[in-house]
Amino acid sequence: MNTILIGIIVANVLFSYKGFNDYAFFRKYEFHVGSIRSGEQIRMLSSGFLHVDMMHLIFNMLTLWFFAPTVIDYLGDFSFALVYFGSLIFGSLLTMIFHKNDYSYRAVGASGAVTGVLYSAILLEPNSTIGLYFVIDIPAYLFGILYLLYSIYGMKAQNDNIGHTAHFGGAVGGYLITLIKNPSLMVDHSLMTILLAIPILILFAMAKLGKL
């Protein structure tokens, strides 16, 4: 068992459990644009260790448990931690960029960090398969592309309570940090590296054109 991975999961469980039972604690450390803009930047990190309910927590931690070993095996413990926390911050930063004028915007969850780990694992092993709903096996790279395209749709539609912006930011963080730590991927998996970058380029092009 990897100590860093276990430590991250335990921190999520303990912090989230405290939030489940202490509303004031939850409100103090959740992602809240108004509070962050007034100087409480700690929320950009602490919100990644809070969850709405037990199912939200379990889903994120199971996803992390499944995909973290790939990142650890290829990049090592320190780089895995860098991908996790870097993706969390990327997710928070992108959320602030897109919601900076919505002072009431709130969010919690490790989804940005976990999505970063997921995207890193896909980049490292693009030809592996992912069991969608534990039934349909699809290529990992295809899942990554479709997931981010869906996130763009969710960001534009804004018709649910899912933090699509944090997911997307986390994926960008995982993608960039993995390439920085292992630049040989741009040669070894050059086609996949380009394909996985397409949704990222689409998002920023749409943002530049004011389509989001």
Legacy VTK file of the C-alpha trace (Angstrom):
# vtk DataFile Version 3.0
C-alpha trace
ASCII
DATASET POLYDATA
POINTS 212 float
0.000 0.000 0.000
1.258 3.446 -0.902
1.592 5.758 2.105
0.885 8.997 0.214
-2.231 7.592 -1.457
-3.551 6.250 1.851
-2.763 9.580 3.523
-4.729 11.538 0.901
-7.722 9.206 1.194
-7.676 9.354 5.014
-7.458 13.174 4.907
-10.466 13.298 2.577
-12.472 10.937 4.783
-11.704 12.759 8.042
-12.179 16.274 6.636
-15.395 15.297 4.854
-16.780 13.492 7.895
-16.164 16.602 9.981
-18.028 18.624 7.347
-20.951 16.173 7.330
-21.508 16.792 11.031
-20.453 20.424 11.397
-22.255 22.861 9.102
-20.172 25.844 10.262
-16.961 23.936 9.462
-18.334 23.007 6.036
-19.225 26.616 5.241
-15.867 27.891 6.490
-13.798 25.703 4.166
-15.980 25.210 1.069
-15.146 26.864 -2.264
-16.995 30.195 -2.231
-16.091 32.863 -4.785
-17.092 35.812 -2.601
-15.013 34.618 0.355
-12.011 33.756 -1.829
-12.088 37.167 -3.470
-12.146 38.764 -0.024
-8.878 37.017 0.869
-9.718 33.465 2.016
-7.555 31.670 -0.558
-7.234 28.619 1.703
-10.688 27.609 0.446
-9.182 26.863 -2.986
-7.330 23.969 -1.335
-9.540 23.022 1.617
-12.686 22.679 -0.533
-10.999 19.770 -2.300
-11.180 17.731 0.916
-14.885 18.346 1.585
-17.747 16.394 0.016
-21.493 16.870 -0.137
-22.364 13.397 1.137
-20.999 9.892 1.594
-21.729 8.789 -1.985
-19.849 11.806 -3.361
-16.874 10.927 -1.146
-16.918 7.203 -1.969
-17.134 7.785 -5.725
-14.152 10.149 -5.732
-12.024 7.966 -3.473
-12.781 4.784 -5.443
-11.832 6.516 -8.698
-8.608 7.725 -7.082
-7.880 4.226 -5.730
-8.277 2.671 -9.186
-6.144 5.132 -11.176
-3.528 6.426 -8.724
-1.382 3.236 -8.901
-0.729 3.820 -12.623
0.563 7.339 -11.944
2.625 6.161 -8.961
4.159 3.276 -10.941
5.228 5.535 -13.825
6.088 8.789 -12.068
6.799 7.914 -8.431
5.344 9.093 -5.126
6.427 12.737 -5.231
5.187 13.306 -8.770
1.901 11.583 -7.957
1.396 14.032 -5.070
2.333 16.864 -7.435
-0.271 15.693 -9.968
-2.942 15.378 -7.249
-2.436 18.730 -5.550
-1.483 20.532 -8.751
-4.701 19.340 -10.409
-6.718 20.416 -7.373
-5.268 23.937 -7.646
-5.710 24.025 -11.441
-9.369 23.097 -10.963
-9.867 25.850 -8.393
-8.055 28.438 -10.517
-10.093 27.658 -13.634
-13.281 27.801 -11.568
-12.274 31.237 -10.286
-11.553 32.423 -13.836
-14.949 31.333 -15.132
-17.000 32.261 -12.046
-15.092 35.282 -10.717
-18.131 37.550 -10.985
-20.555 35.050 -9.452
-19.898 35.873 -5.803
-22.417 33.287 -4.583
-20.839 30.347 -6.449
-20.038 27.439 -4.109
-18.458 24.030 -4.681
-16.776 21.163 -2.805
-15.127 17.889 -3.688
-11.886 16.226 -4.717
-13.174 15.847 -8.289
-10.644 18.269 -9.804
-7.703 16.470 -8.198
-9.113 13.029 -8.990
-9.816 13.986 -12.613
-6.212 15.168 -12.885
-4.978 11.773 -11.677
-7.384 10.042 -14.068
-6.172 12.119 -17.040
-2.546 11.533 -16.051
-3.162 7.766 -15.961
-4.841 7.922 -19.377
-1.887 9.867 -20.807
0.561 7.326 -19.367
-1.434 4.297 -20.577
-3.674 5.561 -23.411
-4.282 2.096 -24.844
-5.691 0.690 -21.625
-9.445 0.317 -21.255
-11.898 1.809 -18.809
-15.038 -0.025 -17.733
-17.853 2.467 -18.200
-20.473 1.690 -15.536
-18.477 -1.552 -15.031
-20.117 -2.936 -18.192
-18.763 -1.316 -21.367
-14.987 -1.311 -21.932
-13.798 1.682 -23.963
-10.241 2.853 -24.798
-8.878 5.137 -22.087
-7.918 7.912 -24.517
-11.437 7.954 -26.002
-12.953 8.167 -22.529
-10.655 11.102 -21.706
-11.638 13.028 -24.836
-15.370 12.376 -24.430
-15.246 13.239 -20.732
-13.732 16.661 -21.380
-16.096 17.376 -24.274
-18.966 16.566 -21.906
-17.412 18.893 -19.330
-17.365 21.708 -21.906
-21.029 21.044 -22.602
-21.779 21.099 -18.880
-19.900 24.370 -18.407
-21.879 25.962 -21.229
-25.297 24.524 -20.327
-25.021 25.067 -16.540
-28.081 22.871 -16.059
-26.828 20.715 -13.169
-24.924 21.021 -9.895
-21.743 19.309 -11.111
-18.483 21.303 -10.932
-17.572 20.774 -14.584
-15.101 23.666 -14.540
-13.098 22.103 -11.689
-13.112 18.747 -13.513
-11.771 20.377 -16.650
-9.155 22.396 -14.772
-8.034 19.273 -12.959
-7.660 17.398 -16.245
-5.569 20.242 -17.677
-3.398 20.168 -14.569
-2.906 16.402 -14.741
-2.129 16.591 -18.456
0.448 19.379 -18.186
2.193 18.133 -15.041
2.485 14.619 -16.470
4.054 15.921 -19.683
6.451 18.131 -17.724
7.516 15.211 -15.546
7.679 12.755 -18.458
8.264 14.723 -21.700
9.165 11.519 -23.577
5.416 10.888 -23.807
5.257 13.543 -26.533
7.413 11.205 -28.638
6.324 7.790 -27.377
2.588 8.642 -27.425
2.647 11.626 -29.759
-0.717 10.957 -31.437
-2.478 10.354 -28.121
-0.862 13.457 -26.624
-2.291 15.538 -29.478
-5.721 13.887 -29.350
-6.025 14.403 -25.594
-5.135 18.080 -26.048
-7.988 18.721 -28.520
-10.750 19.302 -25.906
-8.415 21.649 -24.010
-7.802 23.699 -27.154
-11.543 23.714 -27.929
-12.344 25.073 -24.470
-9.886 27.944 -24.646
-10.923 28.774 -28.218
-14.568 28.929 -27.110
-13.628 31.080 -24.114
-11.652 33.433 -26.383
-14.631 33.733 -28.730
-17.036 34.305 -25.844
-18.966 31.100 -26.498
-19.003 29.956 -22.857
LINES 1 213
212 0 1 2 3 4 5 6 7 8 9 10 11 12 13 14 15 16 17 18 19 20 21 22 23 24 25 26 27 28 29 30 31 32 33 34 35 36 37 38 39 40 41 42 43 44 45 46 47 48 49 50 51 52 53 54 55 56 57 58 59 60 61 62 63 64 65 66 67 68 69 70 71 72 73 74 75 76 77 78 79 80 81 82 83 84 85 86 87 88 89 90 91 92 93 94 95 96 97 98 99 100 101 102 103 104 105 106 107 108 109 110 111 112 113 114 115 116 117 118 119 120 121 122 123 124 125 126 127 128 129 130 131 132 133 134 135 136 137 138 139 140 141 142 143 144 145 146 147 148 149 150 151 152 153 154 155 156 157 158 159 160 161 162 163 164 165 166 167 168 169 170 171 172 173 174 175 176 177 178 179 180 181 182 183 184 185 186 187 188 189 190 191 192 193 194 195 196 197 198 199 200 201 202 203 204 205 206 207 208 209 210 211
